[in-house]
Amino acid sequence: MSENRDNIDWSLTTWEGSRRAQLRHALALTLRERMGAVEGIADVARRFQEMRAQGKFKTGSGGGETSGASGAGEVPSVQSDGNQR
């Protein structure tokens, strides 16, 4: 345990360090990997859009349903068996 603690790059634990690490990782991806990531994000966005249309997203405090990609709806919790609560 202490051996792992000694090997931690603490510069990555800040917001700025984390962002730099993410950029380094993204720059190392191939075009195929980048396109796969974009497709995966699009799949998630489509699923969220379907869930919003079905009323599975609920707003936080006050207001009605939100629309668009910047909506503040809550993500429904999913049980380990895959069923939503």
PEPEZI-V695355 format. One record per residue. OMEGA is omega in whole degrees, 0 to 359 (* if undefined). D_FIRST is the distance of its C-alpha to the first C-alpha in whole Angstrom. Layout:
BEGIN
((OMEGA:D_FIRST) (OMEGA:D_FIRST))
END
This chain:
BEGIN
((181:0) (177:4) (177:5) (181:5) (180:6) (183:9) (182:10) (174:11) (186:15) (178:16) (180:20) (183:19) (175:18) (178:22) (182:25) (179:26) (178:23) (179:23) (179:26) (179:26) (178:24) (179:26) (178:29) (179:27) (181:26) (180:30) (180:32) (182:30) (174:31) (178:35) (179:38) (180:37) (178:34) (180:35) (176:38) (179:36) (179:34) (178:37) (178:38) (178:35) (178:35) (177:39) (179:39) (179:36) (178:39) (180:42) (177:40) (178:40) (177:43) (181:44) (179:42) (180:44) (179:47) (179:47) (181:46) (174:42) (177:41) (179:42) (178:42) (182:40) (175:43) (177:46) (178:48) (178:49) (177:47) (179:46) (179:46) (184:45) (183:42) (181:41) (183:41) (181:39) (179:39) (176:37) (180:35) (179:35) (181:33) (179:32) (183:31) (178:29) (177:33) (180:34) (178:36) (177:37) (*:37))
END
